[in-house]
Amino acid sequence: MSTCLLAGAMAVALAPGGGFSLEWSHSVEKIRWHEEWQVTPGGLRLTRAAIQGHGAGMEPGPDARLEDGWLVWQPQLPPVPELVLAASGATGGGWRLCGADCVELGADAGRAITLKPCPP
């Protein structure tokens, strides 16, 4: 299993166990969104999602519960080989990616960033 994640041309060290999180603001609703991911042999697996409200395109999962002001749920989706993050420029910032440390990605509008496990 990979201990790092490629974010474009940059390698980001992952938390112990191969986990990382993504957080951003929705471009229209300006509501915070948080996801937790795991690098698995089958790819990147979304293990937990949370939003601080809901609106256009931000519906929580059917099993969502309120925890400290966040609607939290565990998506039941298969792993994906990669994630493509597209920055609209309308969010006031980019994506916050946290593994062993945190980095900001995609602050420039129109630039997509692909996340995928580092090769073994």
C-alpha positions in Angstrom: 0.0 0.0 0.0 1.2 3.5 -0.8 2.4 5.8 2.0 2.1 8.8 -0.2 -0.3 10.5 -2.6 0.6 12.2 -5.9 -1.1 15.6 -6.1 -0.2 16.7 -9.6 3.6 16.7 -9.6 3.9 16.9 -5.8 4.1 13.9 -3.4 2.2 14.2 -0.1 3.0 11.9 2.8 0.0 10.2 4.2 -1.1 9.7 7.7 -0.3 6.3 9.3 -2.4 3.6 7.7 -2.7 5.5 4.3 -5.4 8.0 5.2 -5.9 11.5 4.1 -8.7 14.2 4.2 -9.9 16.8 1.8 -11.8 20.0 2.8 -13.2 22.8 0.7 -16.0 25.4 0.4 -18.8 24.8 -2.1 -18.5 27.3 -4.9 -22.2 28.4 -4.9 -23.5 27.7 -1.3 -20.2 28.7 0.4 -20.7 25.7 2.8 -17.7 23.7 4.1 -17.3 20.1 2.9 -15.0 17.5 4.4 -14.1 14.0 3.2 -11.9 11.3 4.6 -10.2 8.9 2.2 -8.1 5.7 2.5 -5.5 4.4 0.0 -6.4 0.7 -0.5 -5.0 -2.0 -2.9 -8.1 -1.2 -5.1 -7.6 2.5 -5.2 -8.8 5.6 -3.2 -11.8 4.8 -1.0 -14.1 7.5 0.5 -14.7 6.4 4.1 -16.5 9.4 5.6 -18.1 12.6 4.4 -19.4 15.7 6.2 -21.0 19.0 5.3 -21.9 22.1 7.5 -25.4 22.4 5.9 -26.9 21.5 2.6 -28.0 23.2 -0.6 -27.6 23.0 -4.4 -25.6 19.8 -5.1 -24.8 19.2 -1.5 -27.3 16.7 -0.3 -26.0 14.6 2.6 -26.1 10.8 2.5 -29.3 8.9 3.6 -27.7 7.8 6.9 -26.3 11.4 7.8 -26.5 12.4 11.4 -25.7 15.7 13.0 -22.4 15.9 14.9 -21.1 19.2 16.3 -22.8 21.2 13.5 -21.8 18.8 10.7 -24.0 16.4 8.8 -21.8 13.2 8.8 -22.2 10.0 6.9 -20.3 7.0 5.6 -20.7 6.7 1.8 -20.9 3.2 0.4 -19.0 3.6 -2.8 -16.3 1.5 -4.5 -12.7 2.7 -4.6 -11.6 4.9 -7.5 -8.2 4.9 -9.2 -7.8 8.6 -8.9 -9.6 11.9 -8.0 -9.6 15.0 -10.2 -10.0 18.2 -8.2 -11.2 21.1 -10.4 -10.8 24.7 -9.1 -13.5 27.1 -10.2 -12.0 30.2 -8.5 -15.4 30.9 -7.0 -14.7 29.4 -3.6 -12.3 31.9 -2.1 -9.6 29.2 -1.9 -8.6 25.8 -3.0 -8.7 22.3 -1.5 -7.0 21.6 1.9 -5.4 18.1 1.7 -4.2 16.6 5.0 -2.1 13.5 5.3 0.9 13.5 7.6 0.8 17.4 7.1 -1.7 19.7 5.4 -1.2 21.5 2.0 -3.5 23.8 0.0 -4.2 22.8 -3.6 -6.0 24.3 -6.5 -6.1 28.0 -5.5 -5.8 29.0 -9.2 -9.0 28.8 -11.2 -9.1 26.6 -14.2 -6.4 24.2 -13.0 -7.4 20.6 -12.3 -5.2 18.5 -10.0 -5.2 14.7 -10.1 -4.8 12.8 -6.9 -3.6 9.2 -7.0 -1.5 6.8 -5.0 2.3 7.0 -5.4 3.7 4.0 -7.3 5.0 1.2 -5.1 
